[in-house]
Structures are given as C-alpha cells and as structure tokens.
C-alpha cells in the first residue's frame, strides 16, 4: 500500500471516529458499542501508521 493511500485512510478513520458514535450509535444507551469501535479503529490506525512510515529512513551515521 502506498504512503498516500495510507494517509487518506488514516484521515477517513479519524473522521469516522467522531461520526460513527455520534451519528450511528447515538441511540445505543450503553458505552461498549462506541468503545469497541474505537478499539478496533485504533488497531487499524496503528497498522496504517506502520505502513505509512515504513519507507522512512533514519539519520544513521
């Protein structure tokens, strides 16, 4: 996956982190629906950040 695609997906997930709990899960009286969504999204974001930064090279001397 390219870096640009990873960054676009990261932005899309960040928007979803706000939109899904407030728009789709607003009728759910318990907190675990949003919490489970946030946990799953966090794991996906970590993996996308790994792919987005995989090509970075350090300043090793």
Buried (B, 14 or more C-beta within 10 A) or exposed (E): EEEEEBBEBBEEBEEBBEEBBEEEBEEEEEEEBBEEBEEEBEEBBEEBEEBBEEEEEEEEE
